[in-house]
Amino acid sequence: MSTTAEQATASGEGEAPRTSAPDRELVATERTRLRRMRHKGSHRRADLEAVLAAGFLCHLGVTVDGTPMVVPTAYGTEGDRIYLHGSVASRSLVQAPDTTVCVTVTHVDGLVLARSVFEHGVNYRCAMIYGVPRLVTDPEEKLRGLRALTEQCAPGQWEYARQPSRKELAATALIALDLTEASVKIAGGPPDDGDSPDAELGLWAGVLPVVTTFGAPLADPVLPPGIEPPAHVRDREGLVLGEAVRPPAADEASV
């Protein structure tokens, strides 16, 4: 059953030069070179940015004390980098700057239900990013990175909520990974067995869409009466995830 999002692997052969053009090609490396199902793959920067803009949850693959770990975590993007954060006690974040990591972002768009079990699959959008992250120590960049992460998850929340204190910033680890070594794969459409002998079986086949939407805000039980959710929270009710995440542009990320 081809039910997994098959992402090509790839390698670091130095950083690609940075430009501001959103539609530039990413430089393919041995790790990101497309191998299987190359027609579904892309090294276009615009495709990478579209996948990243449509969500806020990634998976960080890192080796900690010789043991591989895959950690789900929120992310934010600004310019040519992706930011991940956590506690300074987090082993995955503390050790990540010393090793090559892999970050993936995947959106499941549908289950492909074919006439044969073999042809079943998943419609998806997936980005895979490689590199050696750096620990962010500059106070201004740390604030920008945390703002990008907050706005990726909940646009408008950074200005609404209280800003981090010095103590909170000191307890927070933030790593930055350049978006220079990456690839994207996108799968969509109906089953592939429409013109096979199995089409004569008289079985239903098609796609069962998978959509993530935001529900109605649930107030904290201890919230005093009269405090209503702000518009930037209230207005997301019923929105599809990819349509509701709108990270700020780099020039809007001043703090």
KEDO-275989 format. One line per field, with one value per residue: residue number from 1; residue in three letters; x, y, z of N, C-alpha, C in turn. Coordinates in nm, 3 decimals, always signed. Layout:
// residues N
i	NUM/... $
aa	Ala/... $
n.px	X/... $
n.py	Y/... $
n.pz	Z/... $
ca.px	X/... $
ca.py	Y/... $
ca.pz	Z/... $
c.px	X/... $
c.py	Y/... $
c.pz	Z/... $
//
This chain:
// residues 255
i	1/2/3/4/5/6/7/8/9/10/11/12/13/14/15/16/17/18/19/20/21/22/23/24/25/26/27/28/29/30/31/32/33/34/35/36/37/38/39/40/41/42/43/44/45/46/47/48/49/50/51/52/53/54/55/56/57/58/59/60/61/62/63/64/65/66/67/68/69/70/71/72/73/74/75/76/77/78/79/80/81/82/83/84/85/86/87/88/89/90/91/92/93/94/95/96/97/98/99/100/101/102/103/104/105/106/107/108/109/110/111/112/113/114/115/116/117/118/119/120/121/122/123/124/125/126/127/128/129/130/131/132/133/134/135/136/137/138/139/140/141/142/143/144/145/146/147/148/149/150/151/152/153/154/155/156/157/158/159/160/161/162/163/164/165/166/167/168/169/170/171/172/173/174/175/176/177/178/179/180/181/182/183/184/185/186/187/188/189/190/191/192/193/194/195/196/197/198/199/200/201/202/203/204/205/206/207/208/209/210/211/212/213/214/215/216/217/218/219/220/221/222/223/224/225/226/227/228/229/230/231/232/233/234/235/236/237/238/239/240/241/242/243/244/245/246/247/248/249/250/251/252/253/254/255 $
aa	Met/Ser/Thr/Thr/Ala/Glu/Gln/Ala/Thr/Ala/Ser/Gly/Glu/Gly/Glu/Ala/Pro/Arg/Thr/Ser/Ala/Pro/Asp/Arg/Glu/Leu/Val/Ala/Thr/Glu/Arg/Thr/Arg/Leu/Arg/Arg/Met/Arg/His/Lys/Gly/Ser/His/Arg/Arg/Ala/Asp/Leu/Glu/Ala/Val/Leu/Ala/Ala/Gly/Phe/Leu/Cys/His/Leu/Gly/Val/Thr/Val/Asp/Gly/Thr/Pro/Met/Val/Val/Pro/Thr/Ala/Tyr/Gly/Thr/Glu/Gly/Asp/Arg/Ile/Tyr/Leu/His/Gly/Ser/Val/Ala/Ser/Arg/Ser/Leu/Val/Gln/Ala/Pro/Asp/Thr/Thr/Val/Cys/Val/Thr/Val/Thr/His/Val/Asp/Gly/Leu/Val/Leu/Ala/Arg/Ser/Val/Phe/Glu/His/Gly/Val/Asn/Tyr/Arg/Cys/Ala/Met/Ile/Tyr/Gly/Val/Pro/Arg/Leu/Val/Thr/Asp/Pro/Glu/Glu/Lys/Leu/Arg/Gly/Leu/Arg/Ala/Leu/Thr/Glu/Gln/Cys/Ala/Pro/Gly/Gln/Trp/Glu/Tyr/Ala/Arg/Gln/Pro/Ser/Arg/Lys/Glu/Leu/Ala/Ala/Thr/Ala/Leu/Ile/Ala/Leu/Asp/Leu/Thr/Glu/Ala/Ser/Val/Lys/Ile/Ala/Gly/Gly/Pro/Pro/Asp/Asp/Gly/Asp/Ser/Pro/Asp/Ala/Glu/Leu/Gly/Leu/Trp/Ala/Gly/Val/Leu/Pro/Val/Val/Thr/Thr/Phe/Gly/Ala/Pro/Leu/Ala/Asp/Pro/Val/Leu/Pro/Pro/Gly/Ile/Glu/Pro/Pro/Ala/His/Val/Arg/Asp/Arg/Glu/Gly/Leu/Val/Leu/Gly/Glu/Ala/Val/Arg/Pro/Pro/Ala/Ala/Asp/Glu/Ala/Ser/Val $
n.px	+0.085/+0.064/+0.076/+0.226/+0.389/+0.623/+0.931/+1.201/+1.549/+1.835/+2.153/+2.414/+2.588/+2.713/+2.591/+2.323/+2.327/+2.172/+1.875/+1.613/+1.412/+1.105/+1.043/+1.263/+1.484/+1.558/+1.876/+1.957/+2.075/+2.270/+2.113/+1.863/+1.800/+1.570/+1.434/+1.249/+0.925/+0.951/+0.804/+0.626/+0.773/+0.953/+1.178/+1.126/+1.129/+0.896/+0.706/+0.796/+0.763/+0.486/+0.394/+0.501/+0.370/+0.113/+0.070/+0.157/+0.282/+0.558/+0.793/+1.080/+1.369/+1.632/+1.951/+2.013/+2.240/+2.334/+2.102/+1.833/+1.574/+1.241/+1.070/+0.768/+0.681/+0.601/+0.644/+0.793/+0.833/+1.066/+1.176/+1.455/+1.466/+1.372/+1.220/+1.241/+1.130/+1.168/+1.202/+1.498/+1.593/+1.539/+1.658/+1.663/+1.664/+1.885/+2.102/+2.075/+2.203/+2.459/+2.464/+2.355/+2.021/+1.682/+1.393/+1.049/+0.744/+0.413/+0.107/-0.195/-0.418/-0.613/-0.758/-0.679/-0.881/-0.876/-0.964/-0.826/-0.637/-0.366/-0.332/-0.416/-0.369/-0.232/-0.321/-0.118/+0.086/+0.419/+0.710/+1.061/+1.338/+1.683/+1.981/+2.227/+2.132/+2.141/+2.191/+1.995/+2.109/+2.120/+1.944/+1.751/+1.701/+1.602/+1.359/+1.232/+1.220/+1.057/+0.829/+0.763/+0.708/+0.490/+0.300/+0.274/+0.128/-0.095/-0.211/-0.188/-0.179/+0.063/+0.082/-0.140/-0.116/+0.074/+0.414/+0.718/+0.901/+1.228/+1.319/+1.161/+1.249/+1.511/+1.468/+1.390/+1.472/+1.579/+1.608/+1.750/+1.707/+1.839/+1.664/+1.775/+1.845/+1.637/+1.340/+1.032/+0.734/+0.434/+0.125/-0.170/-0.512/-0.720/-0.754/-0.512/-0.602/-0.804/-0.808/-0.741/-0.768/-0.909/-1.106/-1.331/-1.452/-1.665/-1.655/-1.666/-1.455/-1.230/-1.162/-1.134/-1.169/-0.954/-0.977/-0.868/-1.014/-1.079/-1.238/-1.502/-1.391/-1.283/-1.336/-1.115/-1.190/-1.164/-1.181/-1.278/-1.618/-1.740/-1.512/-1.431/-1.336/-1.073/-1.095/-0.914/-0.893/-1.158/-1.247/-1.136/-1.282/-1.423/-1.263/-1.051/-0.745/-0.514/-0.601/-0.622/-0.384/-0.162/+0.131/+0.326/+0.483/+0.840/+0.922/+0.731/+0.777/+0.884/+0.986 $
n.py	-0.120/+0.214/+0.424/+0.614/+0.932/+0.973/+1.101/+1.244/+1.189/+1.390/+1.611/+1.808/+2.039/+2.279/+2.619/+2.763/+3.065/+3.351/+3.508/+3.744/+3.661/+3.504/+3.288/+3.143/+2.869/+2.606/+2.485/+2.165/+1.897/+1.606/+1.494/+1.607/+1.550/+1.450/+1.132/+0.893/+0.895/+1.146/+1.332/+1.432/+1.589/+1.889/+2.165/+2.425/+2.742/+2.880/+2.676/+2.548/+2.754/+2.779/+2.537/+2.557/+2.788/+2.703/+2.577/+2.502/+2.314/+2.104/+1.831/+1.750/+1.590/+1.448/+1.350/+1.240/+1.199/+0.975/+0.844/+0.829/+1.073/+1.188/+1.475/+1.636/+1.973/+2.323/+2.576/+2.866/+3.094/+3.318/+3.515/+3.363/+3.148/+2.900/+2.883/+2.712/+2.628/+2.577/+2.444/+2.533/+2.312/+2.111/+1.833/+1.773/+2.022/+2.149/+1.992/+1.993/+2.208/+2.109/+1.914/+1.757/+1.805/+1.707/+1.850/+1.818/+1.907/+1.828/+1.801/+1.640/+1.580/+1.412/+1.079/+0.832/+0.614/+0.325/+0.078/-0.152/-0.277/-0.235/-0.001/+0.201/+0.514/+0.832/+1.171/+1.449/+1.720/+1.789/+1.901/+1.882/+1.954/+2.005/+2.050/+2.220/+2.350/+2.667/+2.795/+3.051/+3.343/+3.617/+3.882/+4.047/+3.907/+3.677/+3.759/+3.832/+3.582/+3.437/+3.587/+3.540/+3.269/+3.265/+3.415/+3.253/+3.042/+3.169/+3.428/+3.769/+3.736/+3.793/+4.071/+4.104/+3.955/+3.944/+4.041/+3.839/+3.798/+3.885/+3.672/+3.465/+3.457/+3.377/+3.119/+2.995/+2.814/+2.877/+2.781/+2.826/+2.744/+2.738/+2.782/+2.652/+2.402/+2.193/+2.009/+1.948/+1.757/+1.680/+1.527/+1.451/+1.407/+1.147/+0.782/+0.559/+0.348/+0.360/+0.293/+0.031/-0.334/-0.369/-0.180/-0.290/-0.420/-0.305/-0.155/+0.112/+0.395/+0.656/+0.975/+1.053/+1.341/+1.515/+1.754/+2.017/+2.219/+2.522/+2.538/+2.673/+2.925/+2.828/+2.935/+3.002/+2.836/+2.985/+3.244/+3.581/+3.708/+3.872/+3.911/+3.881/+3.678/+3.805/+3.967/+3.856/+3.598/+3.507/+3.533/+3.321/+3.096/+2.820/+2.842/+2.694/+2.527/+2.585/+2.820/+2.986/+3.043/+3.293/+3.401/+3.688/+3.920/+3.951/+4.216/+4.308/+4.208/+4.343/+4.426 $
n.pz	+0.000/-0.093/+0.113/+0.240/+0.262/+0.034/+0.055/-0.108/-0.030/+0.078/+0.055/+0.224/+0.049/+0.096/+0.139/-0.047/-0.239/-0.097/-0.200/-0.271/-0.430/-0.461/-0.624/-0.687/-0.764/-0.539/-0.446/-0.540/-0.344/-0.253/-0.058/-0.098/-0.355/-0.599/-0.626/-0.634/-0.788/-0.920/-1.059/-0.880/-0.720/-0.614/-0.635/-0.611/-0.463/-0.409/-0.383/-0.153/+0.036/+0.027/+0.137/+0.397/+0.486/+0.518/+0.758/+1.105/+1.254/+1.287/+1.239/+1.407/+1.332/+1.497/+1.628/+1.947/+2.193/+2.055/+1.991/+1.768/+1.738/+1.690/+1.704/+1.762/+1.703/+1.726/+1.470/+1.315/+1.044/+0.893/+0.646/+0.507/+0.682/+0.927/+1.243/+1.555/+1.880/+2.239/+2.573/+2.758/+2.873/+2.704/+2.543/+2.272/+2.146/+2.260/+2.178/+1.905/+1.754/+1.713/+1.524/+1.215/+1.120/+1.043/+0.927/+0.894/+0.733/+0.700/+0.526/+0.524/+0.274/+0.177/+0.164/-0.059/-0.206/-0.363/-0.614/-0.577/-0.301/-0.320/-0.470/-0.306/-0.137/-0.027/-0.048/-0.034/+0.096/+0.132/+0.294/+0.322/+0.511/+0.543/+0.743/+0.952/+1.242/+1.417/+1.744/+1.864/+1.997/+2.001/+2.141/+2.005/+1.765/+1.877/+1.984/+1.745/+1.621/+1.799/+1.779/+1.510/+1.527/+1.706/+1.560/+1.340/+1.441/+1.562/+1.422/+1.504/+1.775/+1.901/+1.941/+2.098/+2.338/+2.650/+2.634/+2.624/+2.929/+3.063/+3.216/+3.119/+2.854/+2.895/+2.977/+2.753/+2.466/+2.138/+1.806/+1.482/+1.144/+0.825/+0.516/+0.289/+0.197/+0.083/-0.011/-0.185/-0.193/-0.360/-0.370/-0.542/-0.652/-0.814/-0.768/-0.924/-1.073/-1.260/-1.529/-1.532/-1.524/-1.288/-1.287/-1.386/-1.180/-1.053/-0.822/-0.581/-0.608/-0.521/-0.367/-0.026/+0.125/+0.354/+0.594/+0.797/+1.033/+1.220/+1.535/+1.749/+1.978/+2.303/+2.619/+2.895/+3.196/+3.433/+3.358/+3.404/+3.394/+3.099/+2.948/+2.627/+2.341/+2.133/+1.810/+1.625/+1.707/+1.729/+1.465/+1.330/+1.355/+1.199/+0.977/+0.730/+0.796/+0.626/+0.510/+0.717/+0.836/+0.829/+0.816/+0.919/+0.692/+0.636/+0.671/+0.838/+1.080/+1.297/+1.628 $
ca.px	+0.000/+0.146/+0.005/+0.316/+0.439/+0.760/+1.008/+1.338/+1.652/+1.925/+2.276/+2.462/+2.708/+2.729/+2.468/+2.289/+2.326/+2.040/+1.816/+1.478/+1.314/+1.029/+1.023/+1.392/+1.502/+1.648/+1.985/+1.944/+2.194/+2.254/+2.003/+1.733/+1.781/+1.448/+1.462/+1.125/+0.810/+1.009/+0.703/+0.556/+0.868/+0.982/+1.280/+1.089/+1.117/+0.755/+0.635/+0.837/+0.698/+0.342/+0.374/+0.529/+0.270/-0.017/+0.061/+0.239/+0.340/+0.659/+0.860/+1.225/+1.445/+1.764/+2.016/+2.045/+2.320/+2.344/+1.970/+1.749/+1.448/+1.156/+0.996/+0.672/+0.694/+0.553/+0.751/+0.762/+0.929/+1.095/+1.278/+1.516/+1.492/+1.261/+1.253/+1.178/+1.162/+1.133/+1.271/+1.644/+1.622/+1.507/+1.779/+1.658/+1.700/+2.019/+2.202/+2.052/+2.300/+2.587/+2.448/+2.260/+1.885/+1.584/+1.263/+0.945/+0.609/+0.326/-0.037/-0.271/-0.533/-0.717/-0.728/-0.708/-0.940/-0.877/-1.037/-0.739/-0.565/-0.231/-0.332/-0.456/-0.264/-0.262/-0.292/-0.044/+0.189/+0.525/+0.839/+1.168/+1.446/+1.803/+2.081/+2.278/+2.074/+2.221/+2.119/+1.977/+2.149/+2.097/+1.812/+1.656/+1.660/+1.522/+1.224/+1.175/+1.189/+0.942/+0.713/+0.729/+0.648/+0.358/+0.211/+0.248/+0.022/-0.213/-0.187/-0.246/-0.166/+0.184/+0.052/-0.249/-0.073/+0.190/+0.542/+0.801/+0.990/+1.368/+1.329/+1.100/+1.338/+1.627/+1.427/+1.345/+1.573/+1.530/+1.706/+1.719/+1.757/+1.826/+1.579/+1.855/+1.856/+1.502/+1.263/+0.888/+0.657/+0.290/+0.046/-0.311/-0.587/-0.792/-0.674/-0.445/-0.645/-0.926/-0.801/-0.687/-0.873/-0.989/-1.218/-1.447/-1.503/-1.787/-1.633/-1.649/-1.319/-1.222/-1.083/-1.202/-1.091/-0.920/-0.969/-0.856/-1.078/-1.080/-1.368/-1.534/-1.300/-1.327/-1.279/-1.058/-1.298/-1.148/-1.186/-1.387/-1.725/-1.729/-1.393/-1.462/-1.219/-1.047/-1.139/-0.821/-0.922/-1.297/-1.269/-1.078/-1.378/-1.474/-1.166/-0.963/-0.612/-0.428/-0.654/-0.626/-0.248/-0.105/+0.245/+0.359/+0.600/+0.962/+0.931/+0.628/+0.810/+0.962/+0.938 $
ca.py	+0.000/+0.335/+0.518/+0.706/+1.041/+0.938/+1.222/+1.214/+1.228/+1.489/+1.632/+1.943/+2.070/+2.424/+2.695/+2.833/+3.209/+3.403/+3.617/+3.773/+3.616/+3.395/+3.176/+3.088/+2.726/+2.563/+2.403/+2.024/+1.832/+1.461/+1.459/+1.654/+1.511/+1.373/+1.000/+0.825/+0.981/+1.278/+1.425/+1.492/+1.667/+2.026/+2.242/+2.566/+2.809/+2.916/+2.558/+2.529/+2.856/+2.751/+2.428/+2.608/+2.889/+2.640/+2.507/+2.552/+2.200/+2.030/+1.725/+1.767/+1.467/+1.482/+1.244/+1.286/+1.098/+0.856/+0.786/+0.915/+1.118/+1.272/+1.554/+1.732/+2.105/+2.435/+2.648/+2.993/+3.127/+3.458/+3.522/+3.238/+3.055/+2.849/+2.886/+2.616/+2.667/+2.487/+2.472/+2.519/+2.177/+2.015/+1.775/+1.779/+2.157/+2.182/+1.920/+2.010/+2.293/+2.041/+1.801/+1.775/+1.769/+1.704/+1.903/+1.792/+1.962/+1.748/+1.823/+1.532/+1.640/+1.314/+0.937/+0.782/+0.481/+0.267/-0.049/-0.255/-0.229/-0.195/+0.134/+0.300/+0.610/+0.955/+1.299/+1.521/+1.819/+1.762/+1.967/+1.822/+2.052/+1.956/+2.150/+2.228/+2.472/+2.743/+2.844/+3.196/+3.407/+3.761/+3.911/+4.100/+3.799/+3.583/+3.814/+3.821/+3.442/+3.398/+3.653/+3.466/+3.142/+3.294/+3.459/+3.137/+2.965/+3.251/+3.565/+3.874/+3.705/+3.852/+4.206/+4.099/+3.896/+4.004/+4.003/+3.757/+3.866/+3.841/+3.540/+3.369/+3.445/+3.299/+2.979/+2.947/+2.789/+2.901/+2.746/+2.874/+2.656/+2.801/+2.712/+2.643/+2.263/+2.142/+1.962/+1.940/+1.662/+1.703/+1.424/+1.483/+1.343/+1.022/+0.659/+0.534/+0.222/+0.381/+0.229/-0.104/-0.438/-0.358/-0.089/-0.373/-0.487/-0.240/-0.104/+0.257/+0.443/+0.801/+1.040/+1.100/+1.459/+1.539/+1.899/+2.063/+2.349/+2.575/+2.540/+2.792/+2.944/+2.779/+3.025/+2.947/+2.831/+3.084/+3.378/+3.662/+3.738/+3.994/+3.913/+3.807/+3.652/+3.913/+3.940/+3.770/+3.460/+3.478/+3.527/+3.200/+2.987/+2.768/+2.854/+2.581/+2.558/+2.650/+2.952/+3.066/+3.075/+3.397/+3.460/+3.823/+3.934/+3.978/+4.358/+4.338/+4.133/+4.424/+4.419 $
ca.pz	+0.000/-0.102/+0.199/+0.306/+0.178/+0.007/+0.033/-0.148/+0.064/+0.019/+0.134/+0.226/-0.027/+0.108/+0.131/-0.170/-0.217/-0.063/-0.278/-0.223/-0.528/-0.402/-0.715/-0.726/-0.742/-0.434/-0.499/-0.501/-0.292/-0.254/+0.031/-0.147/-0.494/-0.616/-0.678/-0.671/-0.816/-0.938/-1.111/-0.767/-0.642/-0.654/-0.564/-0.623/-0.335/-0.389/-0.335/-0.014/+0.118/+0.033/+0.234/+0.530/+0.523/+0.538/+0.885/+1.215/+1.324/+1.212/+1.312/+1.409/+1.344/+1.549/+1.704/+2.081/+2.263/+1.973/+1.967/+1.683/+1.794/+1.606/+1.802/+1.706/+1.764/+1.644/+1.401/+1.252/+0.940/+0.865/+0.542/+0.462/+0.792/+1.007/+1.386/+1.643/+2.018/+2.347/+2.698/+2.755/+2.923/+2.598/+2.485/+2.126/+2.102/+2.307/+2.100/+1.761/+1.685/+1.692/+1.433/+1.105/+1.154/+0.934/+0.968/+0.795/+0.750/+0.614/+0.530/+0.462/+0.207/+0.145/+0.152/-0.193/-0.191/-0.496/-0.632/-0.518/-0.183/-0.362/-0.527/-0.207/-0.108/+0.046/-0.110/+0.069/+0.064/+0.229/+0.279/+0.400/+0.521/+0.609/+0.776/+1.089/+1.297/+1.514/+1.861/+1.856/+2.122/+1.992/+2.199/+1.907/+1.676/+1.955/+1.988/+1.611/+1.596/+1.880/+1.720/+1.389/+1.568/+1.763/+1.454/+1.253/+1.506/+1.590/+1.374/+1.586/+1.917/+1.958/+1.988/+2.195/+2.464/+2.716/+2.575/+2.713/+3.023/+3.051/+3.276/+3.025/+2.739/+2.938/+2.993/+2.623/+2.363/+2.003/+1.704/+1.347/+1.038/+0.695/+0.419/+0.168/+0.153/+0.104/-0.127/-0.163/-0.274/-0.355/-0.436/-0.546/-0.759/-0.789/-0.776/-1.052/-1.136/-1.336/-1.660/-1.513/-1.521/-1.166/-1.312/-1.420/-1.061/-1.007/-0.687/-0.571/-0.587/-0.521/-0.262/+0.093/+0.166/+0.495/+0.610/+0.935/+1.051/+1.356/+1.599/+1.828/+2.091/+2.433/+2.720/+3.018/+3.296/+3.540/+3.299/+3.459/+3.298/+3.020/+2.862/+2.505/+2.256/+2.038/+1.673/+1.551/+1.750/+1.696/+1.320/+1.270/+1.366/+1.073/+0.868/+0.703/+0.847/+0.528/+0.479/+0.839/+0.878/+0.745/+0.887/+0.874/+0.606/+0.712/+0.706/+0.937/+1.200/+1.390/+1.766 $
c.px	+0.089/+0.083/+0.098/+0.362/+0.587/+0.837/+1.150/+1.434/+1.754/+2.045/+2.330/+2.591/+2.731/+2.598/+2.448/+2.292/+2.185/+2.000/+1.677/+1.372/+1.238/+1.018/+1.155/+1.395/+1.593/+1.755/+1.970/+2.078/+2.171/+2.138/+1.868/+1.707/+1.660/+1.480/+1.334/+1.013/+0.854/+0.907/+0.623/+0.645/+0.894/+1.098/+1.251/+1.069/+0.971/+0.675/+0.669/+0.766/+0.549/+0.312/+0.396/+0.422/+0.137/-0.030/+0.144/+0.304/+0.439/+0.709/+1.010/+1.291/+1.588/+1.820/+2.061/+2.117/+2.324/+2.212/+1.887/+1.618/+1.373/+1.059/+0.898/+0.684/+0.639/+0.672/+0.700/+0.868/+0.945/+1.205/+1.325/+1.542/+1.363/+1.307/+1.174/+1.218/+1.119/+1.207/+1.422/+1.685/+1.593/+1.634/+1.780/+1.700/+1.843/+2.126/+2.188/+2.157/+2.434/+2.578/+2.353/+2.123/+1.801/+1.451/+1.163/+0.816/+0.520/+0.180/-0.104/-0.400/-0.643/-0.665/-0.771/-0.753/-0.960/-0.959/-0.957/-0.666/-0.428/-0.226/-0.382/-0.339/-0.314/-0.231/-0.230/+0.041/+0.296/+0.652/+0.940/+1.289/+1.562/+1.894/+2.130/+2.225/+2.172/+2.132/+2.113/+2.008/+2.127/+1.957/+1.709/+1.608/+1.573/+1.377/+1.157/+1.134/+1.068/+0.815/+0.668/+0.659/+0.507/+0.258/+0.181/+0.131/-0.107/-0.188/-0.261/-0.222/-0.043/+0.157/-0.055/-0.200/+0.045/+0.318/+0.625/+0.887/+1.133/+1.386/+1.273/+1.188/+1.459/+1.594/+1.386/+1.463/+1.509/+1.641/+1.656/+1.784/+1.734/+1.744/+1.652/+1.865/+1.723/+1.443/+1.118/+0.831/+0.509/+0.220/-0.101/-0.380/-0.647/-0.699/-0.619/-0.498/-0.774/-0.926/-0.739/-0.800/-0.962/-1.108/-1.345/-1.509/-1.633/-1.776/-1.619/-1.502/-1.319/-1.136/-1.175/-1.122/-1.069/-0.896/-0.962/-0.915/-1.071/-1.222/-1.392/-1.437/-1.362/-1.259/-1.220/-1.169/-1.286/-1.151/-1.302/-1.494/-1.697/-1.606/-1.418/-1.336/-1.198/-1.083/-1.046/-0.835/-1.062/-1.317/-1.211/-1.174/-1.431/-1.377/-1.085/-0.822/-0.526/-0.472/-0.645/-0.488/-0.189/+0.012/+0.277/+0.478/+0.719/+0.969/+0.825/+0.665/+0.897/+0.902/+0.986 $
c.py	+0.125/+0.446/+0.612/+0.812/+1.018/+1.063/+1.183/+1.257/+1.317/+1.530/+1.773/+1.962/+2.221/+2.496/+2.755/+2.983/+3.258/+3.514/+3.638/+3.723/+3.496/+3.273/+3.114/+2.938/+2.704/+2.475/+2.261/+1.971/+1.681/+1.418/+1.499/+1.618/+1.419/+1.241/+0.932/+0.926/+1.126/+1.380/+1.492/+1.587/+1.805/+2.080/+2.392/+2.627/+2.843/+2.798/+2.530/+2.628/+2.831/+2.641/+2.479/+2.707/+2.827/+2.568/+2.572/+2.439/+2.128/+1.914/+1.742/+1.632/+1.500/+1.362/+1.300/+1.174/+0.967/+0.789/+0.879/+0.948/+1.199/+1.343/+1.647/+1.865/+2.211/+2.504/+2.783/+3.023/+3.278/+3.461/+3.385/+3.140/+3.014/+2.844/+2.779/+2.653/+2.561/+2.528/+2.457/+2.382/+2.070/+1.963/+1.787/+1.916/+2.193/+2.117/+1.941/+2.097/+2.225/+1.930/+1.837/+1.726/+1.763/+1.750/+1.876/+1.861/+1.890/+1.786/+1.708/+1.591/+1.541/+1.172/+0.890/+0.637/+0.421/+0.138/-0.165/-0.195/-0.174/-0.050/+0.241/+0.394/+0.730/+1.075/+1.389/+1.632/+1.807/+1.837/+1.901/+1.915/+1.991/+2.073/+2.137/+2.357/+2.543/+2.788/+2.996/+3.257/+3.558/+3.794/+3.960/+3.991/+3.698/+3.631/+3.803/+3.677/+3.395/+3.465/+3.578/+3.335/+3.163/+3.331/+3.347/+3.056/+3.046/+3.395/+3.669/+3.855/+3.770/+3.991/+4.206/+4.055/+3.973/+3.953/+3.920/+3.843/+3.817/+3.701/+3.434/+3.349/+3.360/+3.151/+2.916/+2.931/+2.808/+2.864/+2.794/+2.781/+2.724/+2.715/+2.700/+2.502/+2.193/+2.090/+1.949/+1.829/+1.686/+1.594/+1.463/+1.407/+1.210/+0.901/+0.638/+0.412/+0.236/+0.316/+0.090/-0.206/-0.428/-0.263/-0.165/-0.441/-0.426/-0.186/+0.049/+0.289/+0.595/+0.852/+1.082/+1.218/+1.464/+1.689/+1.932/+2.203/+2.392/+2.578/+2.670/+2.804/+2.896/+2.862/+2.946/+2.948/+2.937/+3.227/+3.457/+3.689/+3.868/+4.003/+3.821/+3.781/+3.767/+3.871/+3.845/+3.624/+3.421/+3.456/+3.401/+3.081/+2.948/+2.777/+2.725/+2.621/+2.634/+2.790/+3.045/+3.105/+3.175/+3.462/+3.599/+3.822/+3.975/+4.124/+4.400/+4.279/+4.212/+4.415/+4.541 $
c.pz	+0.000/-0.020/+0.273/+0.208/+0.155/-0.032/-0.003/-0.039/-0.004/+0.104/+0.130/+0.154/-0.025/+0.089/-0.007/-0.142/-0.191/-0.158/-0.225/-0.318/-0.475/-0.492/-0.759/-0.696/-0.622/-0.497/-0.448/-0.453/-0.296/-0.165/-0.026/-0.293/-0.505/-0.684/-0.727/-0.692/-0.833/-0.990/-1.000/-0.688/-0.698/-0.571/-0.578/-0.484/-0.306/-0.337/-0.189/+0.076/+0.132/+0.135/+0.376/+0.577/+0.560/+0.671/+0.992/+1.294/+1.234/+1.298/+1.295/+1.430/+1.382/+1.625/+1.838/+2.155/+2.188/+1.940/+1.879/+1.752/+1.690/+1.699/+1.731/+1.778/+1.670/+1.579/+1.352/+1.148/+0.927/+0.761/+0.500/+0.574/+0.860/+1.152/+1.460/+1.785/+2.117/+2.472/+2.681/+2.807/+2.818/+2.533/+2.334/+2.074/+2.142/+2.221/+1.950/+1.692/+1.655/+1.588/+1.319/+1.147/+1.028/+0.990/+0.857/+0.834/+0.651/+0.635/+0.457/+0.406/+0.173/+0.145/+0.014/-0.182/-0.330/-0.499/-0.575/-0.400/-0.222/-0.408/-0.429/-0.178/-0.032/-0.043/-0.003/+0.008/+0.172/+0.194/+0.372/+0.394/+0.599/+0.645/+0.918/+1.149/+1.391/+1.628/+1.853/+1.993/+2.120/+2.042/+2.098/+1.812/+1.750/+1.964/+1.851/+1.581/+1.674/+1.829/+1.595/+1.424/+1.623/+1.654/+1.354/+1.308/+1.519/+1.549/+1.458/+1.734/+1.979/+2.013/+2.097/+2.333/+2.525/+2.651/+2.674/+2.805/+3.001/+3.106/+3.183/+2.902/+2.774/+2.950/+2.861/+2.528/+2.227/+1.905/+1.569/+1.246/+0.904/+0.599/+0.285/+0.113/+0.181/-0.025/-0.086/-0.248/-0.251/-0.434/-0.429/-0.657/-0.721/-0.794/-0.917/-1.127/-1.217/-1.473/-1.652/-1.518/-1.398/-1.183/-1.344/-1.299/-1.009/-0.865/-0.689/-0.548/-0.593/-0.407/-0.148/+0.147/+0.316/+0.510/+0.759/+0.945/+1.197/+1.409/+1.673/+1.945/+2.221/+2.541/+2.836/+3.125/+3.405/+3.487/+3.360/+3.353/+3.223/+2.932/+2.743/+2.423/+2.158/+1.897/+1.600/+1.591/+1.704/+1.546/+1.255/+1.278/+1.229/+0.957/+0.853/+0.740/+0.748/+0.493/+0.599/+0.888/+0.781/+0.820/+0.834/+0.781/+0.690/+0.757/+0.806/+1.072/+1.297/+1.529/+1.843 $
//
